[in-house]
């Protein structure tokens, strides 16, 4: 999993030639902690690049992409967000919503 910041977001996400799932999270967010191990499993099993973005440390990216609640996951393809998932969900639902099944 990649740790994303304002400084590396463009290089790691927007310029990536592969899809990147960005997990907008915060330390104080219980549902964020619940979904973290599920994302680890998805990354290991499906080879999807996943980046974690701490919204407390990078609020400008949260605002730029209109993230209102946590956790929010945005799937980027060719530098553009193509799918948004809000809230902690079971693994099978996330896999299905991401089209990885």
MOZI-V89109 format. One line per field, one symbol per residue. ss: DSSP state (h for helix, s for strand, l for the rest). phi: phi as a letter, one per 40 degrees, with the letter a starting at -180 (. if undefined). A space follows every 10 residues. Layout:
BEGIN
ss: ???
phi: ???
END
This chain:
BEGIN
ss: lsssllllhh hhhhllllls sssssllllh hhhhhhhhhh hhhhhhllss ssssllllhh hhhhllllll lsssssslls ssssssllll hhhhhhhlll l
phi: .cccbdcbdc ccbccccbcb cbccaadccd dccccdcccd cccccbgccb bbbccccbcc cccdbgcbbb cbbbcbbfgb cbabbbgcbc dcccdcccgc c
END
